[in-house]
């Protein structure tokens, strides 16, 4: 998905003006229920924590509706559904709505930020330098503690809620399932609700005015409350604070909405940073700003194998402080490949060039590696995603062995299998021979690397690069270019006009196998594990190997200007 950046290089803070319009003043508390919480407390059972209040606050009587959202944000809505809660909004969308509501009634905005990043569907998917001022009285999202306090005033999901038992799996008009004792609707069921809190993991006895984590954790998780029309009443509770998927502020779904709140917190308590778990010990060598300058987008993810742990690590750069996360498992994982939608990772259990049977898996790209599924075939390796006629497929090979002996190589094969709804389809054979460097979406172009650079163009097999040794090949479906590494061979030296060591240059060949470009490794390093970047036809990623033979860094390579941007660093990546 392509993202657009709206450049607003100042903090968007709406200063309070003296109210001159009586309607604006009267609107300031319209639709809000006042909750007298001073001296009271709630239990955050998920953290074994008591949250005590020293202030009263207001919370929306109902979830923000489609009509309310559209009228304030200048968007179209369906008149028939205008009183249903607005859904398919990100956390950032909700933040922007709260700010606009504050401006409407001439209040200081609670949230400040520097820039807005939007996707093609106009969802806000990132707010750079997002800050919250808990001392002002502007509109905001409720804290988790406030949400629980409001919901506790007559909690009864079996009676006053739209759940999977009675909703027909769709949202309903707000307040159509009744109100609780405080006159508040739909705290349970209908749609789940964004809160203001970054997810915290913190155990304490009593905390005053608790407002979640002081900063995002490694996955940028936000607390989500209340369940929805798709949840059974028995499974909707005050304790739950998430979803079956990792809840990040850029996600949106047809069962997630929000309600607003007001109330200044003069003595706010946050979970200390030391209690926020960092899941992986890999150093970051770039940040989202620098990556945006290089790639032209903040929207980027990296997956890699850590040879020390034998596990997959990944980084989501759509964060002000991106971190590397380890998927903890007992599987020995190689060749991770991120799905086109960025939500899953495919991998196998054998590396390129080593013979033997391999298993192929797909799992969610999160710290848990949830929803693990295995392809039920005898052997499958080196997965690569592609889109064919709107269907998501994985191309794989039956063996990770090298292709030096043509007879043996042709005994193995290349396959494709559809992947949809978390399940594999029926595998289909594409070629004899293992084209492990990739197959074009029309099956008219395929490349195999290690040890020779073999290709199949329009049904005809060929050996490129003068039958010299080559490896780490990767085919670009969009340009039909192939990048690969060699061993300082004759053809490479003739093209570059100089001698060089093995893997010291990335080589790029055109659709006919003709060498068109070479890119030198940074000083004191060589390349390894090269791969084209999805959706960015002029970029590749590669491991950087130091003089001791350790793959200590992963870098982004611009194949147009030959620049190299270091991304992460570890012991053996």
Secondary structure, DSSP 8 states (H G I E B T S, - for coil): --EEEE---S-----------HHHHHHTTTTEEEE--TT-EEEEGGGTEEEE-SS-EEEESS--BHHHHHHHHT----GGGTTBB--S--HHHHHHHHHHHHHHTT---SEE-S-EEEETT--EEEETT-EE-TTS---EE--HHHHHHHHTTT--TTTSS--TTTSTTS--BTTTT-B-TTS-B-SSSSSEEEEEEE------SEEESEEEESS--TT-BEEEES--TTS-GGG--SS----SS--BTT---TTEE--EEE---SS-EEE-GGGS------EE---HHHHHHHHS-S--EEEEEETTTTEEEEEE-SSTT--EEE---SS--EEEEE-TTSSEEEEESS-TT--S---EEEEESSTT--S-EE--SS--EEEEEEEETTEEEEEEES--S--SSHHHHHHSEEEEEEEETTEE---EEEEES--TTEE-TTSSEEEE-SBSEEEEETTEEEEEGGG--EEEEEE-TTT--EEEEESS-HHHHHHHTS---TTSEEEEE-TTS-EEEEEE--TT-EEEEEEE-TT-TTEEEEEEE-TTS-EEEEEEEETTT--EEEEEE-S--
